[in-house]
Amino acid sequence: MPDSSQPRAVWTPPPGAPIDNQTFEPYTPTPGLAPASSGQWVAPPAPPKSNKWKKTLLIVGLVVGLPLIGIGACSYWAYDLFTGPTNEANRVVQLVQDQQYDEALSSVDPSCSGGIDEFVEQAKTDHFAEFFFITFELATGGVAESSVQGSIFFEQQGEVETRIELKPDGGDWRVCRIRLGVTGFQD
């Protein structure tokens, strides 16, 4: 405790400054202040300002971006689900049209009965010029899990309505059977 009988320190202004005889308590450093290289005490640097726009943009990006990524992934899955059977049906029919019968027959799922033998035999005797498949259906049971409906144009017989039934095989589709002269998706 300082002795009150002792005189207090008196501030002395720099030369040329007016003197007003102010007194002050002995100096105690303020926490957080540090001496500069010149020996004078300086304040610490100001804390960094938070950028509210960065936080807002991050939140908006997450709120908008994550659903868009989810929608994109689901759209790709749906596109693959609906184009996969049609692409596989077209591939197998193209193999038959190109007279690559062994490869076409090996593309058929072995667990299916009927297969594509009738179609291959017809194509060997009456070549077809073109084909197209226009409608698609996912079934909910039975041997075939998907059907593609379309037409094949044979040189002698002309247009024949055709249904190609497919089964999922892992992530791909395999032809189960090709049925000539069948219209619609119901037996």
FIKOL-226063 format. One record per atom (N, C-alpha, C): residue in one letter; y, x, z. Coordinates in steps of 0.05 Angstrom, whole numbers, plus 5000, padded with zeros to 4 digits. Each point is the difference from the previous one (the first is absolute). Example, Ala and Ser with C-alpha at 12.3 -4.5 7.8 and 13.67 -1.06 7.14 Angstrom:
2
A488652645156/A502449825000/A502450185000/S502149934986/S502450165001/S502249855014/
end
This chain:
187
M497750175000/M502349835000/M502550185000/P501949954982/P502450175000/P501749965024/D501250215008/D501849995024/D502749874991/S500949795014/S502449864992/S502550165007/S499750215017/S502350165007/S500750204978/Q498150054982/Q500550184978/Q501749864979/P501750154987/P501649874978/P498249944976/R500649804987/R498549924976/R501050174976/A498150034981/A500850154976/A502149844984/V501850144989/V502249874985/V499750084971/W500349814983/W499850054972/W502650134990/T499650214984/T502450144989/T500049954970/P502249884990/P500149944971/P500450264984/P499349994975/P500550244983/P503050064999/P500650244991/P502950074999/P501549824981/G502249925008/G501749824984/G499649715005/A497949925015/A499449725005/A501549925026/P500749745001/P501549925024/P498150005025/I501150075022/I498550025025/I500449745015/D497849875009/D500349755015/D498550025026/N499050235008/N498650055025/N497749815005/Q498449964980/Q497649835004/Q497850175013/T498449875017/T497850135013/T497449894989/F497950165004/F497349904991/F497950125018/E497849864999/E497750095016/E498750244986/P498450165015/P498750224987/P498149894978/Y499850154978/Y498549924977/Y497050005005/T498749784993/T497149995000/T499249914972/P498150154987/P499449934972/P498749724999/T500649864978/T498849744995/T497350044987/P497949855009/P497450044987/P500249954970/G498750174985/G499949974971/G502150174986/L501950115015/L502050174988/L498950295000/A500750144980/A499150284998/A502350184993/P499950255010/P502250184994/P499850094971/A502350014986/A500150114973/A500050305002/S499950134977/S499950305000/S502650125011/S502249845000/S502550105010/S500249975030/G498049885013/G500149965029/G501049735007/Q501149844982/Q501049735006/Q497749814998/W500149795015/W498049795000/W500649804978/V497849944984/V500349804978/V498049785004/A500649774989/A498249775002/A497750044981/P497649895007/P497750024982/P500549834974/P498450054979/P500449844976/P499349715005/A501449824986/A499549725003/A497249934991/P498749805013/P497349924990/P500249894972/P497850034985/P500149904972/P500249695000/K501649904982/K500349714997/K497649884987/S499149775010/S497749874988/S501049864975/N498450014979/N500749874975/N498649744998/K501549785005/K498849735001/K499049924972/W501250104979/W499149934973/W497250114995/K499450245009/K497350114996/K497949835014/K500649915024/K498149835014/K499649734986/T502349894991/T499949744986/T498450024974/L500550224985/L498650034975/L497050055004/L499350145022/L497250055006/L498649735007/I501349845016/I498849745007/I499749824975/V502249994984/V499949834976/V497850104981/G499850274997/G498050124983/G497249935009/L499550005026/L497449935011/L499449704997/V502049845005/V499649714999/V499549914971/V501450134981/V499749924972/V497750164987/G499850265006/G498150184986/G497149945007/L499449975025/L497249965007/L498849744988/P501449785000/P498949764986/P499750054970/L501950144988/L499750054971/L497650174994/I499550205017/I497650164996/I497449835004/G500149825019/G497749835004/G499649814977/I502249894990/I499849824976/I498950154976/G501050254997/G499150164977/G497050065002/A499150075024/A497150055003/A498349764995/C500949775010/C498549754995/C500149924970/S502250054987/S500249944972/S498150174984/Y499950255007/Y498250184985/Y497149915005/W499349935024/W497349915006/W499449744984/A501849814999/A499649754985/A499850064970/Y501750174990/Y499850084972/Y497350124993/D499150185017/D497450134995/D497849805003/L500249815018/L497949795004/L499849834975/F502249934988/F499949824977/F499650144973/T500850254998/T499750144974/T497450154999/G498850075023/G497550155001/G497849874984/P499349755006/P497849874985/P500649984970/T502449944993/T500749974971/T499750284986/N501050205013/N499850274989/N497150094996/E498349945020/E497250084998/E498649844978/A500649744999/A498849834979/A500850104972/N502550064996/N500950114975/N498750274993/R499750175021/R498750264995/R497249974991/V498449835012/V497249964993/V499849884972/V501649804994/V499949874973/V500950204979/Q502050175007/Q500850214981/Q497750204995/L498550075020/L497750184996/L498049874981/V499549745003/V498149874982/V501249994971/Q502549954998/Q501349994974/Q499950284986/D500250215016/D499850274990/D497150094996/Q498149825005/Q497150054997/Q499050225019/Q501250015024/Q499150175021/Q498349835020/Y497849914990/Y498449805014/Y498850115026/D499050255000/D498850105025/D502150025022/E502450094994/E502150025020/E500849725010/A500249814982/A500749735007/A497849885019/L497550054993/L497849895016/L499950145028/S500850255001/S500050145026/S502449915017/S501949874989/S502349905015/S499549745014/V497749884995/V499349745012/V498850055028/D500849835018/D498950015027/D497149945000/P498250185010/P497149954998/P499049775017/S501649915020/S499149785017/S500349734987/C501349994977/C500449754986/C497749944980/S499349754998/S498049924980/S501549904975/G498850054977/G501249914975/G501550224987/G501850125014/G501550234989/G501549944974/I499950204982/I501449974975/I498250044976/D497449985005/D498050054978/D500549814977/E500349755005/E500449804978/E502550074984/F502150075014/F502550074987/F499750254983/V498650205010/V499650254985/V498349944975/E497949845002/E498349934977/E501649854979/Q501749825009/Q501649854981/Q502050194986/A501250185015/A501950194989/A498750194980/K497450065004/K498650184981/K499549864973/T499549745001/T499549864975/T502449884987/D502049935016/D502449874990/D502450145014/H500950214987/H502250165012/H502549825004/F501550075021/F502449845004/F502550174995/A502049864990/A502450134992/A502050045022/E500349805017/E501950015021/E499249825023/F501450045023/F499449845023/F502549995017/F500249805016/F502249995020/F499149825023/F500950075023/F499449845024/F502649925013/I500349745005/I502649905008/I500249895028/T497849915011/T500149885026/T498150145019/F500649975026/F498650155020/F499649825025/E497850035013/E499549855025/E498550175020/L500849985025/L498450135021/L498349785013/A497450045001/A498249815011/A499750065030/T499049805015/T499750045029/T497150005008/G498350124984/G497250015007/G498350024976/G497449995004/G498250024977/G499650294992/V498750044978/V499450274990/V502650134990/A501449864983/A502450124989/A502449935018/E501650205004/E502349965017/E502649954984/S499850044974/S502349974982/S499149934972/S501649854986/S499349934972/S502550044983/V499550094976/V502150034980/V499249834976/Q501849824991/Q499449824978/Q501650084976/G498749994977/G501450074975/G498449944976/S500750134978/S498649954974/S499350264987/I497750004986/I499250234984/I499649894972/F501150144980/F499949924972/F497950164985/F497749874996/F497950134985/F500549974970/E499050194984/E500549994971/E498749764987/Q497549935007/Q498549784988/Q500449745015/Q499750015026/Q500149765016/Q502849905006/G501950174999/G502849925005/G500650025030/E501949845009/E500950015028/E497949885019/V499350155021/V498149915020/V501450035027/E500149775014/E501150015027/E498150165018/T501150175016/T498450185016/T501050015028/R498150025019/R500750045028/R498650255010/I501650185012/I498950255011/I500249985030/E497750025013/E500049995030/E499750285011/L501550055021/L500250275011/L499649995030/K499150235011/K499650035029/K501650245009/P501149995025/P501350245010/P497950215007/D500750254995/D498350225006/D501750225013/G500150005026/G501950185014/G502849914994/G501650184988/G502749934993/G500249924971/D497850004985/D500049944972/D498649734995/W499949934974/W498649764992/W497850084980/R497849855001/R497850054981/R499249744987/V499550014974/V499249764985/V497349915011/C499749745005/C497549895009/C498549884976/R501449844984/R498849894976/R502249904981/I499250004975/I501849894979/I498649764989/R501449775001/R498849754992/R501549904975/L498650004978/L501149904974/L499849694999/G502049884989/G500049714996/G500649845025/V500850135021/V500649865025/V503049975002/T500949765004/T502849945003/T500649925029/G502350075010/G500749945027/G498650185020/F500749965025/F499050175021/F497749885015/Q499449744995/Q497849875014/Q497550014982/D497750015013/D497550004985/D499349734990/
end
